[in-house]
Amino acid sequence: MSMKLIIVAALTAAFYPLSGQQTKAVYTADLDKEPTLQWKFKTTKPIFSSPVISEGIVYAGGLDSVLYAVETSSGKLKWKFRTGGEIRSTIYLYQQKVFLFSGDGNLYCIDKLTGNLAWKFATKGNILGDRRYDFADYYQSSPVVANGKVFFGAGDSPVYALNVEDGKLIWVYKT
């Protein structure tokens, strides 16, 4: 079975800066007309993470353990990055970095332009393995960045704060 990431033509984007150095997009749609298909992109398994669009690239992680970076104008793959586990969390873009928490228990920092690994941080969940009882019990925290730190929760129970530049642990809060 193949899955598809589909973008329709009804959306147009206007980019504007928000606080910090991250750029957000606002999308407007002509709701008087039915959207038209622009392109399709095949994946091997479904995409459950919310896609994020920045600077003409849509980023989406899938149950095939792959983060895809696809050009919004053409549907062509710019790069892909494979993790060791399913990707269900929404990625976070900060400067030229892409952060994602994977089902393998690792937080990944990926270069936004090349798709190369900058660094990764292994939680205890990575060491102990994922304890998934059924689909409804499963979740992945989506990382956020503030004040030079990346924050995320993990299945091994704590909330982590890491240095955004090198992934070094700053603190752990047991929940």
Backbone as CSV, one residue per row, in Angstrom:
resi,resn,N_x,N_y,N_z,CA_x,CA_y,CA_z,C_x,C_y,C_z
1,MET,0.847,-1.161,0.000,0.000,0.000,0.000,0.902,1.236,0.000
2,SER,0.627,2.197,-0.875,1.392,3.443,-0.848,0.493,4.564,-0.342
3,MET,1.092,5.500,0.335,0.363,6.640,0.870,0.794,7.873,0.097
4,LYS,0.034,8.947,0.194,0.336,10.144,-0.566,0.239,11.382,0.309
5,LEU,1.187,12.287,0.094,1.118,13.622,0.667,0.583,14.482,-0.464
6,ILE,-0.541,15.159,-0.248,-1.209,15.883,-1.325,-1.357,17.348,-0.956
7,ILE,-0.999,18.210,-1.875,-1.170,19.654,-1.705,-2.162,20.140,-2.766
8,VAL,-3.110,20.974,-2.360,-4.075,21.505,-3.316,-3.806,22.975,-3.585
9,ALA,-4.229,23.442,-4.744,-3.886,24.777,-5.225,-4.634,25.918,-4.557
10,ALA,-5.624,25.644,-3.763,-6.429,26.718,-3.191,-5.657,27.542,-2.164
11,LEU,-4.536,27.035,-1.690,-3.787,27.729,-0.647,-2.731,28.650,-1.239
12,THR,-2.664,29.861,-0.724,-1.580,30.775,-1.066,-0.975,31.262,0.235
13,ALA,0.308,31.519,0.244,0.989,31.841,1.493,1.563,33.242,1.483
14,ALA,1.514,33.879,2.633,2.209,35.143,2.878,3.033,34.938,4.137
15,PHE,4.344,35.139,4.052,5.218,34.892,5.192,5.460,36.177,5.952
16,TYR,5.517,36.054,7.264,5.822,37.207,8.095,6.592,36.738,9.319
17,PRO,7.517,37.548,9.836,8.298,37.129,10.997,7.514,37.297,12.290
18,LEU,7.728,36.394,13.214,7.179,36.500,14.559,8.337,36.718,15.520
19,SER,8.067,36.671,16.795,9.137,36.861,17.767,10.203,35.793,17.563
20,GLY,11.412,36.100,17.935,12.520,35.188,17.700,12.906,35.222,16.240
21,GLN,13.481,34.149,15.776,13.970,34.142,14.406,13.242,33.138,13.547
22,GLN,12.132,32.632,14.037,11.372,31.672,13.263,10.404,32.412,12.350
23,THR,10.178,31.874,11.172,9.233,32.461,10.241,7.990,31.584,10.200
24,LYS,6.842,32.216,10.246,5.576,31.492,10.168,4.886,31.849,8.854
25,ALA,3.960,31.035,8.446,3.209,31.308,7.228,1.726,31.419,7.566
26,VAL,1.058,32.336,6.914,-0.386,32.456,7.034,-0.956,32.029,5.685
27,TYR,-1.930,31.142,5.702,-2.502,30.643,4.462,-3.929,31.125,4.312
28,THR,-4.233,31.561,3.124,-5.593,31.960,2.820,-6.098,31.068,1.698
29,ALA,-7.356,30.851,1.643,-7.923,29.991,0.618,-9.115,30.687,-0.031
30,ASP,-9.262,30.479,-1.326,-10.446,30.933,-2.033,-11.513,29.874,-1.800
31,LEU,-12.383,30.105,-0.836,-13.356,29.090,-0.450,-14.581,29.066,-1.348
32,ASP,-14.633,29.966,-2.340,-15.746,29.944,-3.289,-15.533,28.897,-4.373
33,LYS,-14.289,28.429,-4.543,-13.975,27.434,-5.561,-13.449,26.164,-4.898
34,GLU,-13.735,25.051,-5.541,-13.212,23.784,-5.059,-11.703,23.757,-5.287
35,PRO,-10.924,23.305,-4.292,-9.466,23.224,-4.481,-9.112,22.273,-5.618
36,THR,-7.971,22.519,-6.256,-7.504,21.643,-7.332,-6.197,20.988,-6.909
37,LEU,-5.996,19.775,-7.352,-4.803,19.018,-7.033,-3.590,19.635,-7.727
38,GLN,-2.510,19.885,-6.973,-1.264,20.409,-7.526,-0.274,19.301,-7.802
39,TRP,-0.111,18.399,-6.832,0.817,17.290,-6.988,0.546,16.241,-5.927
40,LYS,1.138,15.068,-6.119,1.063,13.973,-5.152,2.482,13.509,-4.868
41,PHE,2.700,13.068,-3.638,4.002,12.549,-3.240,3.760,11.222,-2.535
42,LYS,4.361,10.144,-3.023,4.139,8.818,-2.448,5.073,8.554,-1.274
43,THR,4.493,7.968,-0.243,5.254,7.451,0.887,4.857,5.992,1.066
44,THR,5.648,5.236,1.801,5.343,3.812,1.956,4.340,3.529,3.062
45,LYS,4.217,4.471,4.020,3.261,4.319,5.123,2.597,5.666,5.377
46,PRO,1.531,5.703,6.170,0.807,6.958,6.414,1.650,8.019,7.125
47,ILE,1.240,9.260,6.938,1.821,10.391,7.641,0.811,10.849,8.678
48,PHE,1.182,10.754,9.968,0.303,11.183,11.060,0.739,12.514,11.646
49,SER,1.992,12.885,11.442,2.466,14.159,11.990,1.846,15.303,11.203
50,SER,1.695,16.444,11.845,1.182,17.619,11.140,2.283,18.182,10.259
51,PRO,2.005,18.436,8.985,3.036,19.023,8.128,3.320,20.468,8.521
52,VAL,4.556,20.890,8.281,4.987,22.262,8.545,5.585,22.802,7.254
53,ILE,5.193,24.025,6.880,5.681,24.634,5.645,6.520,25.854,5.978
54,SER,7.697,25.947,5.337,8.580,27.088,5.498,9.417,27.261,4.237
55,GLU,9.445,28.483,3.741,10.296,28.847,2.607,10.149,27.890,1.424
56,GLY,8.911,27.542,1.099,8.639,26.721,-0.072,8.894,25.235,0.094
57,ILE,9.079,24.791,1.339,9.299,23.371,1.609,8.271,22.913,2.635
58,VAL,7.658,21.748,2.380,6.770,21.138,3.366,7.533,19.987,4.013
59,TYR,7.517,19.952,5.350,8.191,18.918,6.128,7.115,18.055,6.772
60,ALA,7.227,16.734,6.601,6.263,15.822,7.204,6.947,14.498,7.508
61,GLY,6.700,13.982,8.718,7.266,12.703,9.128,6.226,11.618,9.036
62,GLY,6.669,10.402,8.747,5.731,9.310,8.539,5.976,8.097,9.411
63,LEU,5.033,7.173,9.337,5.149,5.921,10.071,6.221,5.025,9.462
64,ASP,6.775,5.418,8.313,7.901,4.705,7.712,9.239,5.164,8.289
65,SER,9.180,5.987,9.356,10.364,6.489,10.073,11.153,7.522,9.275
66,VAL,10.541,8.138,8.289,11.237,9.088,7.422,10.621,10.478,7.555
67,LEU,11.510,11.486,7.680,11.103,12.884,7.582,11.348,13.306,6.142
68,TYR,10.298,13.797,5.478,10.386,14.237,4.092,10.418,15.756,4.026
69,ALA,11.269,16.290,3.157,11.293,17.714,2.830,10.965,17.799,1.344
70,VAL,9.778,18.334,1.044,9.248,18.323,-0.316,8.970,19.750,-0.768
71,GLU,9.368,20.079,-1.992,9.131,21.411,-2.549,7.633,21.617,-2.760
72,THR,7.085,22.707,-2.215,5.643,22.954,-2.349,5.256,23.295,-3.785
73,SER,6.155,23.872,-4.549,5.817,24.287,-5.917,5.720,23.116,-6.888
74,SER,6.505,22.053,-6.645,6.579,20.966,-7.626,6.249,19.586,-7.069
75,GLY,6.319,19.411,-5.748,6.130,18.091,-5.171,7.376,17.227,-5.242
76,LYS,8.514,17.811,-5.625,9.765,17.059,-5.723,10.436,16.970,-4.356
77,LEU,11.005,15.797,-4.107,11.713,15.564,-2.860,13.004,16.379,-2.850
78,LYS,13.173,17.198,-1.820,14.425,17.945,-1.653,15.430,17.071,-0.903
79,TRP,14.991,16.474,0.207,15.794,15.514,0.948,14.884,14.698,1.847
80,LYS,15.432,13.601,2.364,14.718,12.809,3.369,15.719,12.355,4.411
81,PHE,15.191,12.141,5.621,16.018,11.740,6.740,15.336,10.575,7.442
82,ARG,16.061,9.472,7.603,15.487,8.275,8.249,15.888,8.224,9.715
83,THR,14.884,7.983,10.573,15.120,7.775,11.997,14.980,6.281,12.289
84,GLY,15.118,5.911,13.540,14.978,4.513,13.920,13.585,4.138,14.398
85,GLY,12.624,5.066,14.279,11.267,4.775,14.741,10.241,5.641,14.037
86,GLU,8.992,5.257,14.185,7.896,6.008,13.560,7.914,7.473,13.993
87,ILE,7.537,8.355,13.084,7.464,9.783,13.391,5.996,10.176,13.460
88,ARG,5.554,10.525,14.667,4.177,10.964,14.881,4.123,12.398,15.384
89,SER,5.246,12.913,15.839,5.268,14.272,16.385,5.407,15.293,15.261
90,THR,4.967,16.500,15.553,5.138,17.608,14.615,6.556,18.144,14.788
91,ILE,7.222,18.426,13.682,8.580,18.958,13.762,8.532,20.417,14.197
92,TYR,9.683,20.915,14.611,9.805,22.325,14.976,10.975,22.917,14.212
93,LEU,10.739,24.024,13.535,11.785,24.716,12.790,12.310,25.878,13.614
94,TYR,13.640,25.972,13.677,14.283,27.075,14.390,15.554,27.418,13.636
95,GLN,15.629,28.645,13.142,16.755,29.092,12.328,16.938,28.090,11.191
96,GLN,18.100,27.493,11.057,18.335,26.513,9.981,18.311,25.078,10.503
97,LYS,17.519,24.865,11.573,17.440,23.550,12.199,16.011,23.003,12.151
98,VAL,15.923,21.692,12.031,14.660,20.973,12.126,14.779,20.039,13.328
99,PHE,13.849,20.158,14.282,13.846,19.290,15.458,12.682,18.318,15.354
100,LEU,12.953,17.049,15.664,11.859,16.081,15.709,12.153,15.024,16.751
101,PHE,11.079,14.560,17.388,11.182,13.465,18.347,10.608,12.241,17.672
102,SER,11.390,11.171,17.646,11.022,9.953,16.922,10.606,8.845,17.877
103,GLY,9.920,7.854,17.351,9.495,6.695,18.126,10.644,5.839,18.622
104,ASP,11.864,6.112,18.152,13.026,5.382,18.658,13.564,5.991,19.953
105,GLY,12.896,7.056,20.456,13.304,7.688,21.702,14.394,8.721,21.560
106,ASN,14.725,9.104,20.334,15.747,10.115,20.092,15.124,11.435,19.657
107,LEU,15.704,12.528,20.148,15.393,13.846,19.612,16.482,14.142,18.593
108,TYR,16.068,14.468,17.370,17.000,14.736,16.274,17.033,16.228,15.963
109,CYS,18.232,16.725,15.689,18.434,18.072,15.155,19.033,17.893,13.763
110,ILE,18.313,18.353,12.758,18.674,18.123,11.367,18.879,19.463,10.686
111,ASP,19.882,19.548,9.828,20.118,20.762,9.051,18.963,20.957,8.076
112,LYS,18.327,22.105,8.142,17.127,22.395,7.343,17.415,22.410,5.838
113,LEU,18.607,22.827,5.446,18.937,22.941,4.025,19.386,21.625,3.392
114,THR,20.144,20.818,4.150,20.734,19.611,3.573,20.075,18.308,3.995
115,GLY,19.392,18.320,5.150,18.832,17.089,5.686,19.855,16.243,6.424
116,ASN,21.037,16.788,6.679,22.074,16.064,7.413,21.857,16.195,8.920
117,LEU,22.234,15.146,9.654,22.126,15.151,11.106,23.133,16.134,11.695
118,ALA,22.653,17.053,12.543,23.539,17.958,13.282,23.916,17.294,14.610
119,TRP,22.905,16.772,15.324,23.119,16.020,16.553,21.841,15.274,16.909
120,LYS,21.959,14.309,17.830,20.777,13.631,18.363,20.994,13.359,19.836
121,PHE,19.874,13.305,20.553,19.882,13.059,21.988,19.034,11.823,22.265
122,ALA,19.613,10.844,22.962,18.904,9.606,23.290,18.287,9.706,24.679
123,THR,16.971,9.508,24.771,16.289,9.456,26.060,16.413,8.043,26.621
124,LYS,16.002,7.848,27.872,15.999,6.498,28.438,15.018,5.609,27.692
125,GLY,13.999,6.194,27.090,13.060,5.426,26.281,13.766,4.726,25.145
126,ASN,14.820,5.356,24.633,15.620,4.746,23.584,16.318,3.506,24.119
127,ILE,16.808,3.578,25.336,17.532,2.469,25.943,16.566,1.359,26.361
128,LEU,15.453,1.742,26.974,14.503,0.768,27.497,13.564,0.212,26.425
129,GLY,13.414,0.907,25.328,12.487,0.485,24.281,11.115,1.080,24.486
130,ASP,10.345,1.119,23.441,9.012,1.709,23.473,8.017,0.718,24.048
131,ARG,7.217,1.174,24.996,6.196,0.320,25.597,4.829,0.763,25.102
132,ARG,4.465,0.299,23.945,3.188,0.667,23.349,2.219,-0.491,23.526
133,TYR,1.091,-0.198,24.172,0.107,-1.232,24.426,-0.933,-1.312,23.313
134,ASP,-1.374,-0.187,22.849,-2.224,-0.150,21.676,-2.100,1.237,21.051
135,PHE,-2.681,1.420,19.882,-2.534,2.656,19.135,-2.971,3.879,19.937
136,ALA,-4.048,3.750,20.706,-4.582,4.897,21.439,-3.676,5.323,22.598
137,ASP,-2.826,4.423,23.091,-1.922,4.749,24.190,-0.674,5.496,23.722
138,TYR,-0.461,5.548,22.444,0.810,6.032,21.929,0.771,7.517,21.599
139,TYR,1.826,8.206,21.945,1.952,9.624,21.618,3.431,9.940,21.455
140,GLN,3.711,11.051,20.812,5.067,11.585,20.767,4.982,13.074,21.006
141,SER,5.785,13.545,21.905,5.836,14.964,22.200,6.440,15.707,21.014
142,SER,5.919,16.887,20.752,6.499,17.741,19.717,7.419,18.746,20.395
143,PRO,8.659,18.874,19.928,9.600,19.787,20.577,9.250,21.252,20.327
144,VAL,9.706,22.116,21.239,9.597,23.571,21.073,10.932,24.183,21.491
145,VAL,11.211,25.388,20.970,12.459,26.084,21.275,12.146,27.435,21.905
146,ALA,12.892,27.761,22.963,12.805,29.075,23.609,14.090,29.326,24.377
147,ASN,14.562,30.553,24.330,15.732,30.974,25.117,16.950,30.069,24.943
148,GLY,17.199,29.635,23.712,18.379,28.814,23.440,18.274,27.377,23.880
149,LYS,17.059,26.937,24.224,16.841,25.568,24.685,15.743,24.912,23.855
150,VAL,15.874,23.611,23.642,14.808,22.835,23.020,14.193,21.979,24.125
151,PHE,12.857,22.027,24.234,12.109,21.325,25.274,11.232,20.247,24.634
152,PHE,11.154,19.085,25.296,10.250,18.032,24.824,10.011,17.037,25.948
153,GLY,8.878,16.365,25.873,8.564,15.293,26.807,8.826,13.964,26.132
154,ALA,9.063,12.936,26.931,9.372,11.628,26.366,8.622,10.529,27.102
155,GLY,8.501,9.384,26.474,7.783,8.246,27.030,8.413,7.680,28.283
156,ASP,9.689,8.010,28.536,10.329,7.548,29.770,9.946,8.440,30.941
157,SER,9.038,9.405,30.708,8.338,10.214,31.694,8.831,11.640,31.918
158,PRO,10.111,11.993,31.780,10.472,13.382,32.070,10.260,14.354,30.915
159,VAL,10.395,15.624,31.259,10.512,16.709,30.286,11.990,17.067,30.251
160,TYR,12.530,17.191,29.050,13.945,17.486,28.867,14.130,18.916,28.366
161,ALA,15.260,19.532,28.774,15.715,20.807,28.226,17.142,20.585,27.735
162,LEU,17.365,20.848,26.440,18.675,20.657,25.828,19.178,21.967,25.246
163,ASN,20.498,22.098,25.127,21.083,23.232,24.432,20.741,23.098,22.951
164,VAL,20.173,24.145,22.370,19.700,24.097,20.992,20.851,23.917,19.988
165,GLU,22.058,24.354,20.354,23.184,24.300,19.420,23.878,22.943,19.367
166,ASP,24.024,22.284,20.530,24.808,21.047,20.543,24.076,19.836,21.134
167,GLY,22.854,20.026,21.639,22.079,18.915,22.182,22.492,18.462,23.558
168,LYS,23.337,19.218,24.222,23.763,18.843,25.575,22.604,19.040,26.555
169,LEU,22.465,18.092,27.479,21.408,18.124,28.484,21.630,19.298,29.435
170,ILE,20.575,20.111,29.635,20.612,21.209,30.592,19.917,20.790,31.877
171,TRP,18.706,20.250,31.755,18.003,19.719,32.916,16.961,18.702,32.488
172,VAL,16.523,17.914,33.473,15.460,16.918,33.299,14.474,17.134,34.429
173,TYR,13.172,17.183,34.108,12.140,17.306,35.133,11.297,16.051,35.088
174,LYS,11.314,15.289,36.151,10.548,14.031,36.238,9.075,14.363,36.446
175,THR,8.220,13.857,35.577,6.778,14.115,35.687,6.080,12.952,36.364
